[in-house]
Amino acid sequence: MVKERACRHCHYITTEDRCPVCGSRDLSDEWFDLVIIIDPEKSRIAKKLGVKVPGKYAIRVR
């Protein structure tokens, strides 16, 4: 099973070694709660979180 990690900068959840959204390598295994953004343009939550790309995002990242 592949471990999902969250980017400490943009909170995007990925299985890669580098965040595909912001390019950061600063990823964490310790993240809590997630939100799935389908359409960032229409989502109030996406706007509040500053999300511009659809995908899975962690609410809290350590």
Legacy VTK file of the C-alpha trace (Angstrom):
# vtk DataFile Version 3.0
C-alpha trace
ASCII
DATASET POLYDATA
POINTS 62 float
0.000 0.000 0.000
1.300 3.448 -0.941
1.536 5.999 1.870
-0.187 9.321 1.293
1.638 12.393 2.569
0.565 16.020 2.805
2.528 19.014 1.616
3.403 21.335 4.498
3.062 24.385 2.225
-0.188 23.915 0.274
-1.632 20.873 2.155
-2.147 18.843 -1.061
-2.207 15.088 -0.360
0.031 13.039 -2.646
1.844 9.701 -2.957
4.745 11.278 -4.871
8.108 12.505 -3.507
7.341 16.070 -4.587
4.087 18.030 -4.366
2.547 18.241 -7.858
0.800 21.526 -6.974
3.569 23.702 -5.513
6.692 21.603 -6.167
7.753 21.412 -2.515
9.583 18.356 -1.159
8.533 19.241 2.408
5.932 16.487 2.905
4.536 15.096 6.143
3.157 11.702 7.165
1.292 13.433 9.999
-1.836 15.110 8.669
-5.389 15.194 9.943
-8.795 15.503 8.311
-9.174 15.965 4.605
-11.361 17.774 2.131
-11.819 16.875 -1.522
-12.113 19.887 -3.802
-13.756 19.186 -7.158
-14.351 22.698 -8.470
-12.167 25.322 -6.742
-13.884 28.202 -8.575
-17.312 27.432 -7.069
-16.253 26.111 -3.652
-16.364 28.431 -0.643
-14.119 26.037 1.262
-11.534 26.123 -1.541
-11.522 29.903 -1.454
-11.097 29.933 2.330
-8.184 27.460 2.088
-6.641 29.221 -0.909
-7.002 26.144 -3.127
-6.731 26.690 -6.876
-6.238 23.062 -8.088
-8.796 20.237 -7.654
-7.725 17.334 -5.417
-7.432 16.066 -1.846
-6.178 18.488 0.800
-5.328 18.042 4.475
-6.943 20.405 6.944
-4.043 20.170 9.441
-0.438 19.162 8.702
2.330 18.669 11.276
LINES 1 63
62 0 1 2 3 4 5 6 7 8 9 10 11 12 13 14 15 16 17 18 19 20 21 22 23 24 25 26 27 28 29 30 31 32 33 34 35 36 37 38 39 40 41 42 43 44 45 46 47 48 49 50 51 52 53 54 55 56 57 58 59 60 61
